């Protein structure tokens, strides 16, 4: 299913702020390297899940990851549907900058 149809409220928000569709946004970043959940990679992953041809073992291994990614995007969709996002541009930019922010943060000390 088309991302813009599947997530209409998030699509409208991204269109308003960035002037692009979720489909185009998903094409900006490959669906690999999920160390951090940025919006582009999440959308790319969701768009490609149905296209993957996996054997039973691979599907079982990746099933929980697929569900986690789809659940995260669905949560963002539900949040935008509520209409409570006050600073829409900041909300979108923070979702796009998640990896850079995480990578630039100093490492945390382990808890002993």
C-alpha positions as CSV (number, residue, x, y, z in Angstrom):
1,X,0.0,0.0,0.0
2,X,1.1,3.5,-0.7
3,X,2.6,5.2,2.3
4,X,0.7,8.4,1.8
5,X,-2.6,6.4,1.8
6,X,-1.6,4.3,4.8
7,X,-0.5,7.2,6.9
8,X,-2.7,10.2,5.7
9,X,-2.1,12.5,8.7
10,X,1.7,12.0,8.7
11,X,1.6,12.5,5.0
12,X,-0.3,15.8,5.3
13,X,2.2,17.0,7.9
14,X,5.3,16.1,5.9
15,X,3.7,17.6,2.8
16,X,3.0,20.8,4.7
17,X,6.5,21.1,6.3
18,X,8.7,19.6,3.6
19,X,6.6,19.9,0.5
20,X,7.1,16.2,-0.3
21,X,5.2,12.9,-0.1
22,X,6.0,10.1,2.3
23,X,6.9,7.9,-0.8
24,X,9.5,10.5,-1.9
25,X,10.8,10.8,1.7
26,X,11.2,7.1,2.0
27,X,13.3,7.1,-1.2
28,X,15.8,9.5,0.3
29,X,17.4,6.9,2.6
30,X,18.0,3.2,2.2
31,X,16.2,0.8,4.5
32,X,19.5,-0.4,6.1
33,X,21.5,0.3,9.1
34,X,18.7,0.7,11.7
35,X,20.9,1.7,14.5
36,X,18.6,4.7,14.9
37,X,15.0,5.3,13.9
38,X,14.8,8.3,11.6
39,X,11.7,8.9,9.7
40,X,13.2,8.4,6.2
41,X,14.6,4.9,7.1
42,X,11.4,3.9,8.9
43,X,9.3,4.8,5.9
44,X,11.7,3.1,3.5
45,X,11.6,-0.1,5.6
46,X,7.8,-0.1,5.8
47,X,7.5,0.5,2.0
48,X,9.8,-2.5,1.2
49,X,8.6,-5.1,3.7
50,X,6.0,-6.4,1.3
51,X,8.5,-6.6,-1.5
52,X,10.9,-8.9,0.3
53,X,10.9,-12.5,-0.5
54,X,12.1,-14.3,2.6
55,X,12.2,-17.9,3.6
56,X,10.4,-19.1,6.7
57,X,13.4,-18.8,9.0
58,X,14.3,-15.3,7.8
59,X,10.7,-14.2,8.1
60,X,10.5,-15.5,11.7
61,X,13.8,-13.8,12.6
62,X,12.7,-10.4,11.1
63,X,9.0,-10.5,12.0
64,X,9.4,-8.7,15.3
65,X,11.7,-6.1,13.8
66,X,9.1,-5.5,11.0
67,X,6.3,-5.2,13.7
68,X,8.4,-2.8,15.7
69,X,9.1,-0.5,12.7
70,X,5.5,-0.6,11.5
71,X,4.3,0.1,15.1
72,X,6.6,3.1,15.4
73,X,5.4,4.7,12.2
74,X,1.8,3.9,13.2
75,X,2.4,5.6,16.6
76,X,3.7,8.7,14.8
77,X,0.6,8.6,12.5
78,X,-1.8,8.3,15.6
79,X,0.0,11.2,17.3
80,X,-0.3,13.5,14.3
81,X,-4.0,12.4,13.9
82,X,-4.7,13.8,17.4
83,X,-3.8,17.3,16.2
84,X,-1.7,18.1,19.2
85,X,1.5,18.9,17.4
86,X,2.1,22.6,18.1
87,X,5.3,23.3,16.2
88,X,4.9,21.1,13.2
89,X,8.2,22.0,11.5
90,X,10.2,21.2,14.6
91,X,8.3,17.9,15.1
92,X,9.2,16.8,11.5
93,X,12.8,18.0,11.7
94,X,13.3,16.1,15.0
95,X,12.0,12.9,13.4
96,X,14.4,13.4,10.5
97,X,17.4,14.3,12.6
98,X,17.1,11.4,15.1
99,X,20.3,9.7,13.9
100,X,22.4,12.8,13.8
101,X,21.3,13.8,17.3
102,X,22.0,10.3,18.6
103,X,25.3,10.1,17.0
104,X,26.4,13.5,18.2
105,X,25.4,12.7,21.8
106,X,28.3,11.8,24.1
107,X,28.3,8.1,25.1
108,X,26.6,7.4,28.4
109,X,28.6,5.8,31.2
110,X,27.5,2.3,32.0
111,X,25.5,1.7,35.1
112,X,27.3,-0.4,37.6
